[in-house]
Amino acid sequence: MAGSRGGVLELAVLGSLHETPLHGYELRKRLNALLGMFRAFSYGSLYPCLRQLLTDGLIVEEDPAPESAVPLPGRRSKIVYRLTAEGKERLQELLTQAGPSAWEDESFGIHFAFFRHTEAEVRLRILEGRRSRLEERLDAVRTALARTRERLDGYTLELQRHGLESVEREVRWLNELIETERRGSAAAPGAGPGAPAAGGEPQPAHEDTSRAPSPGTDGPERPAAPEDN
């Protein structure tokens, strides 16, 4: 599907249908919750996208199960959209993309929303690329602010500072995520604490309870002292 916007919507639709088959209204609600966090979502773009996915054989239309929906007289039952095997392959192809298109404002949030289905190496590359892009933006904003500070009124200056602080917060957040991903990758070969589970998400390290007695106990039983003769 051509265009960055079309690619983002394609990923969002295929990723949502990967979770479960959905009819149009449910899909619209899910996409609104997902895409609405990152950019305005136009419902007018959804159905052309669905038609293209149907034409490409990536999804199919199915009638709902009789027990799940009973259509009212004179009204057609809602069509359910389901991912095909080709659609699953296409989704995996999209999830392996870790180039600049996955780092931009338009697409980063959608890729991040499906990180649980993404390989650890790809997740790390996307996070590092996003951080690099934001650091470039920080340098540019700081340079521009230093040049124009004297010519800006107080409100515009505060707006610039607010934008700068927002980017700085995201960079700190990315630093934490990258460190977590690296710890998980380092633990994976030995399957030690923090190694990613089968789903690909880093797991918290398990505590070693053998080093401390359980609450309410006096610890391991000591051998009895020898009796005096």
C-alpha positions as CSV (number, residue, x, y, z in Angstrom):
1,M,0.0,0.0,0.0
2,A,1.7,3.2,-1.2
3,G,2.4,6.2,1.0
4,S,3.5,6.4,4.6
5,R,0.0,7.2,5.8
6,G,-1.4,4.2,3.9
7,G,1.4,2.0,5.3
8,V,0.6,3.1,8.9
9,L,-3.1,2.4,8.4
10,E,-2.3,-1.0,6.8
11,L,-0.1,-1.9,9.8
12,A,-2.8,-0.8,12.2
13,V,-5.6,-2.8,10.5
14,L,-3.5,-6.0,10.1
15,G,-2.2,-5.7,13.6
16,S,-5.7,-5.2,15.1
17,L,-7.1,-8.2,13.1
18,H,-4.2,-10.3,14.2
19,E,-5.6,-10.1,17.7
20,T,-9.1,-11.2,16.7
21,P,-11.5,-11.0,13.8
22,L,-13.6,-7.8,13.9
23,H,-16.6,-6.3,12.2
24,G,-16.3,-2.8,10.8
25,Y,-17.6,-0.9,13.8
26,E,-15.4,-2.7,16.2
27,L,-12.4,-2.1,14.0
28,R,-13.2,1.6,13.7
29,K,-13.3,1.9,17.5
30,R,-10.1,0.0,18.0
31,L,-8.3,2.1,15.3
32,N,-9.6,5.3,16.8
33,A,-8.2,4.3,20.2
34,L,-4.9,3.2,18.7
35,L,-4.3,5.9,16.0
36,G,-6.1,8.7,17.9
37,M,-3.2,8.7,20.4
38,F,-0.7,9.6,17.7
39,R,-2.6,11.4,14.9
40,A,-6.0,12.3,13.7
41,F,-7.8,9.2,12.3
42,S,-10.1,9.7,9.3
43,Y,-12.9,7.1,9.0
44,G,-13.1,8.0,5.3
45,S,-9.7,6.3,4.8
46,L,-10.6,3.1,6.6
47,Y,-12.9,1.5,4.0
48,P,-10.7,2.2,1.0
49,C,-8.0,0.5,3.0
50,L,-10.2,-2.5,3.7
51,R,-11.2,-2.8,0.1
52,Q,-7.5,-2.8,-1.0
53,L,-6.6,-5.4,1.6
54,L,-9.5,-7.6,0.4
55,T,-8.3,-7.2,-3.2
56,D,-4.8,-8.2,-2.2
57,G,-6.1,-11.2,-0.4
58,L,-4.7,-10.1,3.0
59,I,-8.1,-10.2,4.7
60,V,-11.5,-11.9,4.0
61,E,-15.1,-11.0,4.8
62,E,-17.1,-13.5,6.8
63,D,-20.7,-13.6,8.1
64,P,-20.8,-13.6,11.9
65,A,-21.6,-16.8,13.7
66,P,-25.4,-17.3,14.1
67,E,-25.2,-17.3,17.9
68,S,-23.0,-14.1,18.0
69,A,-25.3,-11.8,16.0
70,V,-29.0,-12.1,15.1
71,P,-29.8,-9.5,12.4
72,L,-33.0,-7.6,12.7
73,P,-35.6,-7.9,10.0
74,G,-34.7,-5.8,7.0
75,R,-31.1,-5.3,8.2
76,R,-28.1,-7.2,6.9
77,S,-25.8,-8.8,9.4
78,K,-22.5,-7.2,10.1
79,I,-19.5,-8.4,8.1
80,V,-16.6,-9.7,10.1
81,Y,-13.0,-9.1,8.7
82,R,-10.5,-11.8,9.3
83,L,-6.8,-12.0,8.6
84,T,-5.6,-14.6,6.0
85,A,-2.4,-16.5,6.0
86,E,-1.1,-14.0,3.4
87,G,-2.2,-11.2,5.7
88,K,-0.2,-12.7,8.6
89,E,2.9,-12.9,6.4
90,R,2.4,-9.2,5.3
91,L,2.0,-8.2,9.0
92,Q,5.3,-9.9,9.8
93,E,6.9,-8.2,6.9
94,L,5.8,-4.8,8.2
95,L,6.9,-5.6,11.7
96,T,10.4,-6.3,10.5
97,Q,10.8,-2.8,9.0
98,A,13.3,-0.9,11.2
99,G,14.4,1.9,8.9
100,P,13.7,5.6,9.1
101,S,10.1,5.2,8.1
102,A,9.5,3.4,11.5
103,W,11.1,6.2,13.5
104,E,9.1,9.2,12.3
105,D,6.2,10.8,14.2
106,E,3.7,9.4,11.8
107,S,4.6,5.8,12.3
108,F,6.6,5.3,15.5
109,G,3.7,5.0,17.8
110,I,2.0,2.4,15.7
111,H,5.1,0.2,15.5
112,F,5.5,0.6,19.2
113,A,1.9,-0.4,19.8
114,F,2.7,-3.8,18.2
115,F,6.1,-4.3,19.8
116,R,4.9,-7.5,21.5
117,H,4.7,-9.1,18.0
118,T,8.1,-7.7,17.0
119,E,11.6,-9.3,17.3
120,A,13.8,-7.9,20.0
121,E,16.5,-6.9,17.5
122,V,14.0,-4.9,15.5
123,R,12.6,-3.3,18.6
124,L,16.0,-2.1,19.6
125,R,16.8,-0.7,16.2
126,I,13.6,1.3,16.1
127,L,14.1,2.7,19.5
128,E,17.6,3.7,18.8
129,G,16.6,5.2,15.5
130,R,13.8,7.2,17.2
131,R,16.2,8.4,19.8
132,S,18.7,9.5,17.2
133,R,16.1,11.4,15.3
134,L,14.9,13.2,18.4
135,E,18.4,14.1,19.4
136,E,18.9,15.7,16.0
137,R,15.7,17.6,16.6
138,L,16.9,18.8,20.0
139,D,20.1,20.1,18.6
140,A,18.3,22.0,15.9
141,V,15.7,23.5,18.3
142,R,18.4,24.5,20.8
143,T,20.5,26.2,18.1
144,A,17.5,28.1,16.7
145,L,16.4,29.1,20.2
146,A,19.9,30.5,21.0
147,R,19.8,32.6,17.8
148,T,16.3,34.0,18.2
149,R,15.9,34.2,22.0
150,E,16.3,37.9,22.1
151,R,13.7,38.5,19.3
152,L,11.0,36.3,20.8
153,D,8.2,37.5,23.1
154,G,7.7,35.8,26.4
155,Y,4.8,33.6,25.3
156,T,6.5,32.3,22.2
157,L,9.7,31.7,24.2
158,E,7.7,29.6,26.7
159,L,6.1,27.6,23.9
160,Q,9.5,26.9,22.5
161,R,10.7,25.7,25.9
162,H,7.7,23.5,26.4
163,G,8.4,21.8,23.1
164,L,12.0,21.4,24.0
165,E,11.1,19.8,27.4
166,S,8.6,17.4,25.7
167,V,11.3,16.1,23.4
168,E,13.8,15.8,26.2
169,R,11.3,13.7,28.2
170,E,10.8,11.4,25.3
171,V,14.5,11.0,24.9
172,R,14.8,10.0,28.6
173,W,11.9,7.6,28.2
174,L,13.6,6.0,25.1
175,N,16.9,5.7,27.1
176,E,15.1,3.6,29.7
177,L,13.4,1.4,27.1
178,I,16.7,0.9,25.2
179,E,18.5,-0.1,28.4
180,T,15.7,-2.6,29.2
181,E,15.8,-4.1,25.7
182,R,19.6,-4.4,26.0
183,R,19.4,-6.2,29.3
184,G,16.8,-8.6,27.9
185,S,19.0,-9.3,24.9
186,A,22.1,-9.9,27.1
187,A,20.2,-12.4,29.3
188,A,18.6,-14.2,26.3
189,P,21.6,-16.5,25.4
190,G,21.8,-17.9,28.9
191,A,18.1,-17.8,29.5
192,G,18.8,-16.0,32.7
193,P,16.6,-13.5,34.7
194,G,15.0,-10.9,32.5
195,A,15.3,-12.9,29.3
196,P,12.4,-12.3,26.8
197,A,9.6,-14.8,27.0
198,A,8.2,-16.6,23.9
199,G,6.0,-13.5,23.2
200,G,9.1,-11.4,22.9
201,E,8.5,-9.1,25.9
202,P,11.2,-8.7,28.5
203,Q,10.2,-10.3,31.8
204,P,11.1,-9.1,35.3
205,A,13.9,-10.9,37.0
206,H,12.8,-13.5,39.6
207,E,14.0,-12.9,43.1
208,D,16.3,-15.6,44.7
209,T,14.3,-16.6,47.7
210,S,16.9,-19.1,48.9
211,R,19.1,-16.4,50.3
212,A,16.6,-15.2,53.0
213,P,14.3,-17.2,55.3
214,S,10.6,-16.9,54.9
215,P,8.8,-14.4,57.1
216,G,8.0,-15.8,60.5
217,T,10.8,-18.3,60.5
218,D,14.2,-18.3,62.2
219,G,16.0,-19.4,59.1
220,P,17.7,-22.7,58.3
221,E,17.9,-25.2,61.3
222,R,21.4,-25.2,62.8
223,P,23.1,-28.4,63.9
224,A,22.8,-29.1,67.6
225,A,25.9,-28.2,69.6
226,P,27.9,-31.1,71.1
227,E,27.1,-31.9,74.7
228,D,29.8,-31.3,77.4
229,N,31.3,-34.4,78.8
